Amino acid sequence: MTLKTIRLDPRSEALLADVVRRTGMKPSQALRAGLRALHERLRGRADPYAVYAALDLGPGGYARAPARRAKQAVRDLIRGKARR
């Protein structure tokens, strides 16, 4: 088993002390239990790329114009919005 040194802000230190007091666990036991709980909670979540890949935006996504015409397209969109 490896030894890790971590830094806790005062609020986290107080939370850990409260968990230790309420449960009777040692601080390392409480931290391990917290890591396991967080790991379980994250197990079913997809990583950001998987979420992005699942979005079907179609060809060009939300693009209003091809990239080669981007500057002109922005001008046209601003003019169109100002006319409203």
VENSUL-V60787 format. One record per helix or strand of 3 or more residues. SS is the DSSP state (hx for helix, st for strand). FROM is the first residue (numbers start at 1). LEN is the number of residues. If there is no record, write none. Layout:
BEGIN
ss:SS from:FROM len:LEN
ss:SS from:FROM len:LEN
END
This chain:
BEGIN
ss:hx from:10 len:14
ss:hx from:27 len:17
ss:hx from:48 len:7
ss:hx from:67 len:17
END
